[in-house]
Amino acid sequence: MAPVNTRGLRGRGFDDRRFYDLFKKKPASMWLTPVEKADLPNRTAPFDAWSVKRDCVDC
């Protein structure tokens, strides 16, 4: 997979399409970086806090 050019992308958000393409098209044994599930306590705390902020953007 070619490196992503991030110049000029400020303010355009995060495009996770490359991740979905990778997960769908290649078996995990072929990924360059291993990915492991980490079941962490309070893993959603930052998202929960953001969603109840009165002045948040895109809640």
C-alpha positions as a Markdown table, in Angstrom:
| # | Residue | x | y | z |
|---|---|---|---|---|
| 1 | Met | 0.0 | 0.0 | 0.0 |
| 2 | Ala | 1.4 | 3.4 | -1.0 |
| 3 | Pro | 1.9 | 6.0 | 1.8 |
| 4 | Val | -0.9 | 8.5 | 2.1 |
| 5 | Asn | -0.2 | 12.1 | 1.2 |
| 6 | Thr | -1.6 | 14.2 | 4.0 |
| 7 | Arg | -0.6 | 17.6 | 2.7 |
| 8 | Gly | -3.5 | 19.8 | 2.2 |
| 9 | Leu | -5.9 | 17.5 | 4.1 |
| 10 | Arg | -6.3 | 19.6 | 7.2 |
| 11 | Gly | -9.9 | 20.1 | 8.1 |
| 12 | Arg | -11.1 | 17.3 | 5.8 |
| 13 | Gly | -11.4 | 14.6 | 8.4 |
| 14 | Phe | -10.1 | 11.1 | 8.6 |
| 15 | Asp | -10.6 | 8.7 | 5.7 |
| 16 | Asp | -10.7 | 5.2 | 7.0 |
| 17 | Arg | -11.5 | 3.7 | 3.6 |
| 18 | Arg | -7.9 | 2.3 | 3.4 |
| 19 | Phe | -8.5 | 0.3 | 6.6 |
| 20 | Tyr | -11.7 | -1.2 | 5.3 |
| 21 | Asp | -10.1 | -2.1 | 2.0 |
| 22 | Leu | -7.2 | -3.8 | 3.8 |
| 23 | Phe | -9.5 | -5.7 | 6.1 |
| 24 | Lys | -11.7 | -6.9 | 3.2 |
| 25 | Lys | -9.0 | -7.7 | 0.6 |
| 26 | Lys | -6.0 | -9.1 | 2.5 |
| 27 | Pro | -5.8 | -11.8 | 5.2 |
| 28 | Ala | -4.3 | -10.6 | 8.5 |
| 29 | Ser | -1.2 | -12.7 | 7.9 |
| 30 | Met | -0.3 | -10.3 | 5.0 |
| 31 | Trp | -0.7 | -7.0 | 6.9 |
| 32 | Leu | 2.6 | -5.1 | 7.4 |
| 33 | Thr | 1.6 | -4.2 | 11.0 |
| 34 | Pro | 0.0 | -6.7 | 13.3 |
| 35 | Val | -3.4 | -5.7 | 14.8 |
| 36 | Glu | -4.6 | -7.1 | 18.1 |
| 37 | Lys | -7.8 | -6.5 | 20.0 |
| 38 | Ala | -7.3 | -4.8 | 23.3 |
| 39 | Asp | -10.3 | -4.9 | 25.6 |
| 40 | Leu | -9.5 | -1.9 | 27.8 |
| 41 | Pro | -11.6 | -0.7 | 30.7 |
| 42 | Asn | -13.3 | 2.7 | 30.1 |
| 43 | Arg | -12.3 | 2.5 | 26.4 |
| 44 | Thr | -15.3 | 4.6 | 25.3 |
| 45 | Ala | -14.8 | 7.3 | 28.0 |
| 46 | Pro | -13.4 | 10.0 | 25.7 |
| 47 | Phe | -16.2 | 9.4 | 23.2 |
| 48 | Asp | -18.9 | 9.4 | 25.9 |
| 49 | Ala | -17.5 | 12.6 | 27.3 |
| 50 | Trp | -17.4 | 14.2 | 23.8 |
| 51 | Ser | -21.0 | 13.2 | 23.0 |
| 52 | Val | -22.5 | 15.1 | 26.0 |
| 53 | Lys | -20.5 | 18.3 | 25.5 |
| 54 | Arg | -22.9 | 21.1 | 24.7 |
| 55 | Asp | -20.4 | 22.8 | 22.4 |
| 56 | Cys | -19.0 | 19.8 | 20.6 |
| 57 | Val | -18.9 | 19.6 | 16.8 |
| 58 | Asp | -20.6 | 16.7 | 15.0 |
| 59 | Cys | -22.1 | 15.1 | 18.1 |
